[in-house]
């Protein structure tokens, strides 16, 4: 999972004097920018039915409704004030 970080400061290019070589947008700048956006979007979990691999960690987790847990559970769990 990666966060998106802007690689080209397009706003700074706007403030340059017309005709300045750096004011022009190069296709490679777009390529790098859009590749970074594509990677960040493709590696984030979806809001609906996310699929995680490895270890998912939450500081605080609230589950409501009917919940089904499958597999092996380890550790101590507190549900509605009771521990099992």
N, CA and C atoms as an extended XYZ file, in Angstrom:
252
Properties=species:S:1:pos:R:3:atomname:S:1:resname:S:1:resid:I:1 pbc="F F F"
N         0.858       -1.161        0.000 N   UNK     1
C         0.000        0.000        0.000 CA  UNK     1
C         0.907        1.228        0.000 C   UNK     1
N         0.635        2.146       -0.880 N   UNK     2
C         1.451        3.354       -0.932 CA  UNK     2
C         0.566        4.587       -0.918 C   UNK     2
N         1.105        5.653       -0.388 N   UNK     3
C         0.412        6.934       -0.418 CA  UNK     3
C         0.858        7.694       -1.656 C   UNK     3
N        -0.002        8.544       -2.162 N   UNK     4
C         0.328        9.354       -3.329 CA  UNK     4
C         1.113       10.576       -2.891 C   UNK     4
N         2.221       10.817       -3.536 N   UNK     5
C         3.001       12.030       -3.332 CA  UNK     5
C         3.211       12.684       -4.689 C   UNK     5
N         2.838       13.935       -4.788 N   UNK     6
C         2.959       14.667       -6.041 CA  UNK     6
C         4.435       14.780       -6.413 C   UNK     6
N         4.749       14.519       -7.681 N   UNK     7
C         6.136       14.573       -8.130 CA  UNK     7
C         6.442       15.825       -8.942 C   UNK     7
N         5.434       16.465       -9.508 N   UNK     8
C         5.636       17.673      -10.323 CA  UNK     8
C         4.814       18.807       -9.733 C   UNK     8
N         5.435       19.953       -9.520 N   UNK     9
C         4.724       21.117       -9.003 CA  UNK     9
C         4.184       21.910      -10.190 C   UNK     9
N         2.977       21.549      -10.613 N   UNK    10
C         2.375       22.200      -11.775 CA  UNK    10
C         2.064       23.666      -11.492 C   UNK    10
N         1.718       24.012      -10.255 N   UNK    11
C         1.434       25.401       -9.891 CA  UNK    11
C         2.652       26.291      -10.056 C   UNK    11
N         3.821       25.782       -9.726 N   UNK    12
C         5.047       26.567       -9.870 CA  UNK    12
C         5.319       26.875      -11.339 C   UNK    12
N         4.958       25.954      -12.209 N   UNK    13
C         5.153       26.179      -13.638 CA  UNK    13
C         4.299       27.347      -14.133 C   UNK    13
N         3.121       27.528      -13.550 N   UNK    14
C         2.232       28.626      -13.951 CA  UNK    14
C         2.860       29.988      -13.687 C   UNK    14
N         3.674       30.094      -12.640 N   UNK    15
C         4.241       31.394      -12.276 CA  UNK    15
C         5.474       31.762      -13.107 C   UNK    15
N         5.973       30.845      -13.915 N   UNK    16
C         7.142       31.135      -14.745 CA  UNK    16
C         6.758       32.039      -15.917 C   UNK    16
N         7.735       32.767      -16.413 N   UNK    17
C         7.529       33.671      -17.545 CA  UNK    17
C         7.244       32.853      -18.802 C   UNK    17
N         6.306       33.333      -19.611 N   UNK    18
C         5.958       32.651      -20.860 CA  UNK    18
C         7.211       32.462      -21.710 C   UNK    18
N         7.325       31.298      -22.290 N   UNK    19
C         8.474       30.992      -23.136 CA  UNK    19
C         9.619       30.328      -22.389 C   UNK    19
N         9.575       30.327      -21.059 N   UNK    20
C        10.611       29.654      -20.270 CA  UNK    20
C        10.507       28.153      -20.512 C   UNK    20
N        11.648       27.515      -20.734 N   UNK    21
C        11.659       26.078      -21.046 CA  UNK    21
C        11.002       25.247      -19.939 C   UNK    21
N        11.209       25.626      -18.681 N   UNK    22
C        10.646       24.855      -17.570 CA  UNK    22
C         9.138       25.034      -17.432 C   UNK    22
N         8.565       26.044      -18.109 N   UNK    23
C         7.113       26.259      -18.032 CA  UNK    23
C         6.356       25.201      -18.825 C   UNK    23
N         7.023       24.619      -19.797 N   UNK    24
C         6.377       23.612      -20.633 CA  UNK    24
C         6.236       22.296      -19.882 C   UNK    24
N         5.136       21.602      -20.162 N   UNK    25
C         4.921       20.291      -19.570 CA  UNK    25
C         5.503       19.231      -20.491 C   UNK    25
N         6.261       18.378      -19.907 N   UNK    26
C         6.889       17.297      -20.655 CA  UNK    26
C         6.058       16.033      -20.459 C   UNK    26
N         5.936       15.234      -21.497 N   UNK    27
C         5.167       13.997      -21.399 CA  UNK    27
C         5.661       13.080      -20.300 C   UNK    27
N         6.972       13.089      -20.061 N   UNK    28
C         7.520       12.219      -19.012 CA  UNK    28
C         7.068       12.668      -17.625 C   UNK    28
N         6.813       13.992      -17.443 N   UNK    29
C         6.299       14.469      -16.157 CA  UNK    29
C         4.897       13.916      -15.903 C   UNK    29
N         4.070       13.928      -16.942 N   UNK    30
C         2.740       13.338      -16.812 CA  UNK    30
C         2.837       11.846      -16.527 C   UNK    30
N         3.725       11.166      -17.226 N   UNK    31
C         3.882        9.714      -17.058 CA  UNK    31
C         4.226        9.371      -15.615 C   UNK    31
N         5.218       10.068      -15.054 N   UNK    32
C         5.633        9.820      -13.669 CA  UNK    32
C         4.495       10.129      -12.707 C   UNK    32
N         3.801       11.249      -12.939 N   UNK    33
C         2.712       11.660      -12.054 CA  UNK    33
C         1.569       10.649      -12.064 C   UNK    33
N         1.136       10.276      -13.262 N   UNK    34
C         0.012        9.346      -13.364 CA  UNK    34
C         0.388        7.938      -12.918 C   UNK    34
N         1.630        7.527      -13.099 N   UNK    35
C         2.072        6.234      -12.566 CA  UNK    35
C         1.995        6.219      -11.046 C   UNK    35
N         2.393        7.333      -10.409 N   UNK    36
C         2.323        7.430       -8.946 CA  UNK    36
C         0.877        7.374       -8.462 C   UNK    36
N        -0.027        8.049       -9.171 N   UNK    37
C        -1.449        8.018       -8.808 CA  UNK    37
C        -1.998        6.612       -8.987 C   UNK    37
N        -1.665        5.976      -10.101 N   UNK    38
C        -2.154        4.625      -10.377 CA  UNK    38
C        -1.687        3.643       -9.302 C   UNK    38
N        -0.435        3.721       -8.903 N   UNK    39
C         0.098        2.820       -7.879 CA  UNK    39
C        -0.595        3.044       -6.544 C   UNK    39
N        -0.777        4.312       -6.155 N   UNK    40
C        -1.423        4.605       -4.876 CA  UNK    40
C        -2.861        4.104       -4.848 C   UNK    40
N        -3.599        4.304       -5.925 N   UNK    41
C        -5.001        3.872       -5.972 CA  UNK    41
C        -5.096        2.349       -6.006 C   UNK    41
N        -4.234        1.716       -6.783 N   UNK    42
C        -4.303        0.261       -6.953 CA  UNK    42
C        -3.899       -0.502       -5.702 C   UNK    42
N        -3.142        0.128       -4.806 N   UNK    43
C        -2.636       -0.599       -3.643 CA  UNK    43
C        -3.355       -0.253       -2.347 C   UNK    43
N        -4.405        0.546       -2.425 N   UNK    44
C        -5.203        0.867       -1.241 CA  UNK    44
C        -6.358       -0.128       -1.106 C   UNK    44
N        -6.825       -0.330        0.104 N   UNK    45
C        -7.959       -1.225        0.339 CA  UNK    45
C        -9.257       -0.528       -0.052 C   UNK    45
N       -10.159       -1.269       -0.648 N   UNK    46
C       -11.475       -0.738       -0.982 CA  UNK    46
C       -12.275       -0.527        0.300 C   UNK    46
N       -13.204        0.428        0.286 N   UNK    47
C       -14.059        0.646        1.452 CA  UNK    47
C       -15.036       -0.501        1.654 C   UNK    47
N       -15.517       -1.075        0.560 N   UNK    48
C       -16.486       -2.166        0.640 CA  UNK    48
C       -15.760       -3.474        0.363 C   UNK    48
N       -15.862       -4.402        1.287 N   UNK    49
C       -15.270       -5.740        1.182 CA  UNK    49
C       -13.775       -5.712        0.870 C   UNK    49
N       -12.988       -5.014        1.692 N   UNK    50
C       -11.549       -5.010        1.424 CA  UNK    50
C       -10.953       -6.394        1.674 C   UNK    50
N        -9.938       -6.739        0.938 N   UNK    51
C        -9.241       -8.011        1.130 CA  UNK    51
C        -7.829       -7.698        1.616 C   UNK    51
N        -7.512       -8.115        2.829 N   UNK    52
C        -6.201       -7.853        3.410 CA  UNK    52
C        -5.358       -9.118        3.402 C   UNK    52
N        -4.072       -8.954        3.235 N   UNK    53
C        -3.137      -10.067        3.406 CA  UNK    53
C        -2.135       -9.648        4.465 C   UNK    53
N        -1.498      -10.615        5.089 N   UNK    54
C        -0.548      -10.277        6.151 CA  UNK    54
C        -1.284       -9.995        7.441 C   UNK    54
N        -0.802       -9.050        8.208 N   UNK    55
C        -1.380       -8.712        9.498 CA  UNK    55
C        -2.076       -7.359        9.406 C   UNK    55
N        -3.369       -7.337        9.737 N   UNK    56
C        -4.121       -6.084        9.778 CA  UNK    56
C        -4.189       -5.628       11.230 C   UNK    56
N        -3.821       -4.396       11.494 N   UNK    57
C        -3.785       -3.869       12.853 CA  UNK    57
C        -4.743       -2.692       12.976 C   UNK    57
N        -5.544       -2.695       14.057 N   UNK    58
C        -6.457       -1.588       14.320 CA  UNK    58
C        -6.281       -1.155       15.764 C   UNK    58
N        -6.205        0.152       16.000 N   UNK    59
C        -6.080        0.636       17.376 CA  UNK    59
C        -7.384        0.443       18.137 C   UNK    59
N        -8.482        0.629       17.449 N   UNK    60
C        -9.792        0.449       18.055 CA  UNK    60
C       -10.720       -0.064       16.964 C   UNK    60
N       -11.458       -1.099       17.270 N   UNK    61
C       -12.315       -1.712       16.269 CA  UNK    61
C       -13.707       -1.928       16.846 C   UNK    61
N       -14.708       -1.396       16.185 N   UNK    62
C       -16.090       -1.592       16.590 CA  UNK    62
C       -16.788       -2.380       15.499 C   UNK    62
N       -17.403       -3.494       15.886 N   UNK    63
C       -18.129       -4.341       14.957 CA  UNK    63
C       -19.579       -4.377       15.399 C   UNK    63
N       -20.490       -4.139       14.463 N   UNK    64
C       -21.906       -4.210       14.806 CA  UNK    64
C       -22.595       -5.171       13.857 C   UNK    64
N       -23.744       -5.652       14.271 N   UNK    65
C       -24.482       -6.593       13.440 CA  UNK    65
C       -23.986       -8.018       13.670 C   UNK    65
N       -24.311       -8.895       12.764 N   UNK    66
C       -23.899      -10.294       12.860 CA  UNK    66
C       -22.496      -10.427       12.293 C   UNK    66
N       -21.624      -11.051       13.060 N   UNK    67
C       -20.224      -11.203       12.651 CA  UNK    67
C       -19.836      -12.668       12.692 C   UNK    67
N       -19.182      -13.125       11.666 N   UNK    68
C       -18.687      -14.497       11.604 CA  UNK    68
C       -17.171      -14.457       11.569 C   UNK    68
N       -16.555      -15.177       12.490 N   UNK    69
C       -15.105      -15.284       12.522 CA  UNK    69
C       -14.729      -16.703       12.142 C   UNK    69
N       -13.763      -16.858       11.267 N   UNK    70
C       -13.324      -18.185       10.849 CA  UNK    70
C       -11.821      -18.289       11.018 C   UNK    70
N       -11.340      -19.475       11.195 N   UNK    71
C        -9.901      -19.677       11.355 CA  UNK    71
C        -9.550      -19.849       12.820 C   UNK    71
N        -8.312      -19.643       13.140 N   UNK    72
C        -7.822      -19.801       14.506 CA  UNK    72
C        -7.697      -18.446       15.165 C   UNK    72
N        -8.316      -18.295       16.334 N   UNK    73
C        -8.224      -17.053       17.085 CA  UNK    73
C        -7.256      -17.249       18.247 C   UNK    73
N        -6.376      -16.286       18.447 N   UNK    74
C        -5.411      -16.362       19.541 CA  UNK    74
C        -5.469      -15.072       20.328 C   UNK    74
N        -5.160      -15.149       21.589 N   UNK    75
C        -5.136      -13.946       22.413 CA  UNK    75
C        -6.352      -13.856       23.303 C   UNK    75
N        -6.585      -12.681       23.863 N   UNK    76
C        -7.712      -12.427       24.755 CA  UNK    76
C        -8.672      -11.471       24.068 C   UNK    76
N        -9.947      -11.788       24.113 N   UNK    77
C       -10.959      -10.986       23.456 CA  UNK    77
C       -12.012      -10.565       24.464 C   UNK    77
N       -12.420       -9.305       24.417 N   UNK    78
C       -13.476       -8.805       25.284 CA  UNK    78
C       -14.673       -8.446       24.406 C   UNK    78
N       -15.804       -9.062       24.730 N   UNK    79
C       -17.034       -8.802       23.974 CA  UNK    79
C       -18.103       -8.413       24.972 C   UNK    79
N       -18.685       -7.220       24.772 N   UNK    80
C       -19.725       -6.708       25.672 CA  UNK    80
C       -19.305       -6.797       27.124 C   UNK    80
N       -18.075       -6.482       27.406 N   UNK    81
C       -17.602       -6.471       28.776 CA  UNK    81
C       -17.139       -7.823       29.304 C   UNK    81
N       -17.420       -8.910       28.577 N   UNK    82
C       -16.988      -10.237       29.010 CA  UNK    82
C       -15.748      -10.662       28.237 C   UNK    82
N       -14.931      -11.480       28.842 N   UNK    83
C       -13.702      -11.945       28.188 CA  UNK    83
C       -13.794      -13.421       27.912 C   UNK    83
N       -13.284      -13.836       26.768 N   UNK    84
C       -13.215      -15.271       26.503 CA  UNK    84
C       -11.893      -15.599       25.873 C   UNK    84
